[in-house]
Amino acid sequence: MRHGIGHRTSDIRHRASEMLFHTWDFLVFFLIVFPVYFFLRRYNGPMNLWLLAASYVFYGWWNPYYLILIAATTTLDWWIGLRMGREGARRKFWLVLTVLSNVGCLAFFKYAGFVTNNLNALLGTSFANPAKDLMTGLGMAYLLPVGISFFTFQSMSYTIDVYRGKIPVERSLLRFATFVSLFPQLVAGPIERASNLLPQLHKAPRITRRHLTDGGSQFLVGLFKKVALADYLALYVDKVYADPGSFQSGALVLATVAFAWQIYFDFSGYTDMARGIGHAMGFRFMQNFDNPYVATGLGDFWSRWHISLSTWFKDYLYFPLGGNRNGKLATYRNMLVTMIVSGVWHGAAWTFVIWGALHAAGRVLTRELEGTSVWRDRVPRLAKQVLVFAFVCFAWIFFRARTLDDAWTVATRMFTTGWGDPQFPLLMAVIVGAVWGYQLLYTSGVRMKALLETAPVRVGLAAAMIVYLSVFAQPSLKAFIYFDF
């Protein structure tokens, strides 16, 4: 892959073996882990030790060298938490240290190549990527640690909350390490808060038949989203975005819409599987998606999309910057900073910066409008949903495109070329239409939601998904999109 100001630097993940939720490796792993965990859960120390060992095997399966990284992050933040509890006068020093260590770790592994490539392009220099040089010097392949953006944020949120006095200090390193590395949500979230997950590791989780059936049902939904929907849509999206200059408006528009649904099915599918596994084990993970494509405003969209991350940035960046407490200009500045940082969190490339900036501009420009009675009461709900979805889809161009040149090609050709024959499979349109229709019905009123949640409907949908996966779905080992972040 080419490098430069407009090019991504995330060409660094080529793993021979990945323990994905939809592989036989994970099935065997879980069939070993769960029975032992079930019998140990009444004994807190052995339970957490077993979960920690299982989680480290799960993470080490990807690349055992990066167990050093997660262990170091965990130990340092746990130790800093202890210091905060004992040395009140130096709490701010320990806070700065934890933020610098976590953000520095992210910056080194995730953004060092991006920074050096841009400096080289601007200055005509030839600085080397220090992270790549370090890995090479240690005889290791240069691989971005999977899930690094997730577990560093989860660990850092603990120390910040300890500093704020919102949670007590966790004195058990074993329990804290289990909190940071718990395998169902380790590599792609949800980004759990210590206030929610740590207390669950202090007691024996209650596991009933309902936990197992509900967890299995939720896992099935996630598996269907990933294998039957996301990976199927990827066939068309990957083809068009691999060479956007060869396609006309129709294909570019439909591929962009298809990607919007692909990334939703992919990421929410992972979350559903993670929450389903957690539920079967007696854990309650936070909700991460709430039908985002039925949002009636951009603020509403971000309250529904990747909820664990959007609330993380709200609590640990937007509010510390001042939130909306110091007038409109300061509020807009804080919104801009938060959304652009969110874009950078997703990847080391200018395409992600622009994606974040587009959403930042959209939020600033529509914040006042979305609060007016005209928008709330006079604009039809469906019209608002279509407008928000269209904007979100346009922004996804920069998220999906490999380079700025490709993004510009897609964004311009979709408005300047003919529709042509997009060669978009009819089944893809049917799938997307059916899912969107279901979500619109689900959110249309209390009665319809109650109907769709009845046992016959749920059992019927589960049976249909099992039949589809068994008969029609093709085997897929495509990694989840958010593993790159």
N, C-alpha and C positions, 0 to 999 in steps of 0.2 A: 504494500500500500504506500502511496505517496504521502509525504509529510510536508507540512508548511502551515501558513497562517490559517488557511481555510480547511484544513484536513484533520480528520479525527486521528487520534493516536492510540485508539483502543484495539490495535491489531495484535493483542498480546495474550489472547486466551485460546489456546489450542490444546485441550486436555485429552489424553488418551482415554481416560475413564472418568465419568461423572455420575455420581449417585443421585439421579433424578428421581422424583417421586413416582414416575410412571415407568420405572425399569425393574427388572427382576432383582437386580442388586439390592434395591431398597426394600422390596418385598421380603427377601430373605433376612435382611438387616432387621426389619421391624418385627418379623416373626420370632427373632431371637430376643430382641430388646423388650418387647411388650410383656411376655409372660413373666420374665424375671422382675421387671418393674412392678407388675401387678402384685406380686407376692411381697416385694420389698417396701411398697408404698407406706405401710404402717410404721416403718422404722425410718425416721427422717434422715439420719446420717447415711445409712446404706442406700436409701432411695436416691439421694442427691449424688452420691458417689457413682452409682450405676448410671444415672442420667448424664453426669459429666463425662464418664468414660465413653458412653454411647455417642454423645454429641461430638467428642473429640475424634472418635473413629469416623463418624459421619463427615466431619470437616476435613480430617486428614486424608480421607478417600480422594478428595480433589487434589490436594497437594500437601503432603505431610510437613513440608518445611514451614508452611504458614501457621501451623499450630504454635510455633514460637511467637508469632505476631499476636494472635488472639490471647495467648497465655500472658504475654507481657502487658498488653493493654488492660486485661482483667486485673492482674496483680497490682499494677500501678494505680488504677482508679480505686480499687479496694483499699489500698494503703493510704491514698489521699483522703478517702472518706473517713478513715480512722483518725488521721491527723486533724481533719476539720472538727471531728467530735471532741478532740482533746485540747486543741490549741485555738481557742476562740479568737484570740487577737490576730492570728495569722491566716484566718479563713480566706481572705481575699487572695493572698499569695497562693494558697493551694488551689483556689478556683482558677486563677490564671494558669497555673501549672497544668491542670487537667485539660483545660481548653487547648493550650499550646501543644501538649503531647498528642492529643487526639486529632486535632486539626493538622498538626505537623505530620503525623503518620499518614493521614489521607493525602496531604499535599505531596509528600515524598513518593508514595507508591502510585498515586492516581494522576497527579498533575505535573510531575517533574518533566516528563517527556513533552507535554504540551507547552510548558513555559520555555524549555530549551529550544524546541523547534521554532517557536515564534521569534525568540531572540535571534536565532540563527538566520531566519528569513529576513528580519528587519535590519540586522546589523551586518549581515554577510559574514558572520562568525561560524565557528564549528564546535560549539559547546556540546559535550556528550551528555546523554541522559544519565544522571547519577544513579537512579534506581536500577536501570538496566545494567550499568557497569558493576554495581554492587552484586546483583544476582549472578552476572557472568563470572565475576571474580570468585564467587563462592561455589562455582560449578553448577549453578541452578538455572533452569530456563526462566526467562523473564515473563512471569505470569501475574496479572493483576489479581491480588488476593480476592477470591470470590466472597461477596457479601461484606467487604470491608466498610462500605458506606453505611451499612445497616448496623453491624455490631459496634462500631465506634460511636455512632449516635446513641445507641441504646446504653452503652456503658457511660458515655459522657452525661447523659440526662440524669443518671443516678447521682453523680457527684454534684451537679448543679442543684438538684432538688435537695440534697443534703445541705449544701451551702445556704439554700433559702429556708431551711428548717421545715420543709414540707414532708420529709420522710425521716425516720430514724436511721442511724448508722447501722449498716449490716456488718456484724462482727465476724461472721463465718465466711472465710475465703471460699470454702467449698460451695456454700449456698450461693454466694455472689457469682462465682465462676459458672455455676449451673444456670443462673439467670441470664448471663451474657451469652452463653453458648447453646442454649436449649435447642435441639436440632430441628424441630418442625419449622420454626420461624427464623432460624439462624441466618440463612443466606439471602433471603429476600423479604423479610418482614412477616407480619407487621412489626414495626419498631415499637417494642413493648416498653412501658414505663415501669420503673421499679415499684411504684405505688400499687400497680395492678398485679404484676407477676411475682415479685419477691414474697409477699404474704402467702401466696399459693404454694411456695416451696417450704414454708414453715410447718405445714400440717399435711396429714395424709389426704390426698385427693380422693373425693368420692366418685366411684365408678359404678354406674348402674347399667342395666340393659338399655335404658334410654340413651345414656351417654354413648354407648357403642353403636346403636342404630342411627342416632342423629349424626354422630361423627362419621360413620360410614356413608350416610346419605350426602353429607356435605363434601366428603372426599370424592364421591362419585360425580357430583356436579362439577367440581374443579377439574377432575380428570376429563370429563366430557368437553368442558370449555377448552382445555389445552389441546387434546388429541384430535377431537372431532371438529372443532371450530377454529382455534387459533392457527394450528399447523396447516389446516386446509386453506385458510385465507392466505397464509404465508406463501403458498405456491404462486399465486397471482401477484401478490405484492412484491416479492423478491424478484420476479421476472421483470416487472415494469421498472422498479427502482434501480435495478442493476444497470440499465441503459436508458434513462428517461428521454434522451434526445431522439430515440427511435420510435417514440410513441406520441400519439396525438392526444387532444384534449380529453376525449372520452375515457381512454385507458388511464390517463394520469389522474383524472377526477375519481374514477372508480377505485383505482389502486390506493389513493389517499384515504378514501372513505373505508375501504377494506382494511387498511392499516389501523385506522382508528378503532375498529372492532377487533382486529387481531391483537393489538396491545392490551385492550381491555380484557378480552378472553384469556390471554396469556397470563397477565399479571393477576387478575382477579381469580383465575383458575388456580394459580399457585397459592394465593391467599386462602381460597376455599379448601384446598388440600391440606395446607398447614393448620388451619383452624379445625378441620375435621379430625386430623391426627391428634391435635391437642385436646379436642373435646373428648375423643375416645379415651384419652389418658387422664381425663378429669380436669384439664386446664381450660381456662377461659381467656382466649386471646381477643384483643380488641378488633372491632370491625374495621375493615380497610377500604371497602367500596360499598356505595349505596346507590346503585343505578345512576351513574354519573351522566349518561347521555339523555336523561329526561330532565336535566337541570334547566331552570328558567332564567338563569343569569350566570355570569362568570363567578361571582361570589358563591352562588349555589353549587356550581360545578366543583369548585375547590373544597367545598364542604362534603363532597361525595367521592372525590377521586383521591386515592392514596391518602386516606384520612390520617393514618399514623404519621406520615411525613408532613402533611400540611399543618397538622396541629403541633408537631414538633417545632417547625419553623415559627409558627405563631407564638408558642410559649417561650422559646429560647432565642429568638431573634427579633421578631416583630415587636413584641411587648417590651423587651429590654431596650430597643431603639426608641421607645416612646409610644408605640402603638398609635392610637387615634386621640391621644390626650392633649396634644399641643397644637391644635389647629389643622386646617386642611392641607396646607403645604407640607407640614411635617408628616402628616398621615400619608400623603401621596409619596413622599420621599421614602418613608419606611416600607410602603407597599412595593415600590420599585426595587429597593434593595433586597427585600425578602424574596421576591419572585425571580430576580436575576440570580441570586445565590442558589435558589432552588434549581434553576436551569443548570448552573455549573455543577451542582451536586450530582446531576444525572450523568455527566460525562465531561471529559477534557477535550472539548472542541467548540469552535465558534458557533457551530450549528445549535448546540445546546444553549449557548449564551443568548442567541437570537430567539430561540424558542421561549426561554424564560422572559426575555425582554418584551416579546409580543404579548404574553399573558400579563406582564406587568402593565404595559400600556393599555391593554384591554380592561383590566381592573380599574385603573385610574380613570379612564374615559367613561366607564359605565357605572361607576360606584354611585354617583348621585342619581343617575337615571333609574337604577334598579330600586332606589328608595322612594320613588315618586308614585303617587296613586295612579298616574297615567299608565306606567309600566305594569304595575301590579294588577290593576282592575280593567283597563281598557284594551290592552294588547292581548289577543287570544293566547291562551297557554301554549297551544301547539306552535303558533308562530314564534313565540319566545324560545321554545325548545329547538326549533329548526335553526333559528339565528345563532343561538349559542353553539349548537352542534357544528354549523358551518364554520364558525370562527375557530373552534377547537380543531377541526379537521385541517384548516389552513395552517395553523400553527404546527400540527403534527408533521407537515412537510419537512420542516427543519429538524425535527427530532429523528425522522427516519432516514433522510438523505445522507449519503456517505460523506459528501463534501458540500461546501457552500456553492460551488459551481453546479452540482447536481440539484441542490435545493432551488437555486435560481432558475434552472432549466425547467423544473416541474412547475414552479410558481408562475412562470411567464407563458410556457407552452399551453398550460391548461386554459388560458384566456385568449391565446392568439392563434391556435390551430383548430382545424375542423374536428368534429366529433369522431368521424371515421367509424371503424368497427373495433370496439374495445376488446372483443373476444373475452368478455367477462362471463364466466360460467353461470348459467341460470340458477343452479343450486346455491351458489354463494349469495345471490340476491335474495333467494327464498329464506336462507338461514338468517341473514342479517335482518330481513323484514320481520321474520317470526319472532326473533329475540327482542327487537325494538318494540314490536307490537305488544309482546308479553309485558315488557317493562312499563310501557305506557298504561296498559290496563292495570297493572299491579299498583301503580301510583295514582290511579285516577280517582280512587275513593275507598273508604273503609270497607264497604260491602264487597267490592270486587277483590280487594286484598284478602279478605276473610275467605272468599270462595276459592281463590287460588291456593290458599294455605290448608284447605281441607285435605283429609287423608286420601280420599280417592284420587284427587288431582295430583297430589305429591307422589303417590304410588304409581299412578299411570305414567307420569313424566319420568320417574326413575326407571320403570320397566322399558320405556321407549329409549332412554339413553343406553341402557344395558344392551338392548337389541342392536342399536346402531353401532355401538363400540364393538360388539361381537361380530357383526356381519359386514358392516360397510367401512369402518374406520381402518386406515392404513397404519401399520406400525410406525412409530415416530420416536426418534431420540433427540429431537431438537431441544436444546437447552432453553430455559425460560429467559425472556428478553431482559428482565431486570437483574439477572445474574451478572450482567456487565456493569452494574452500578454499585 
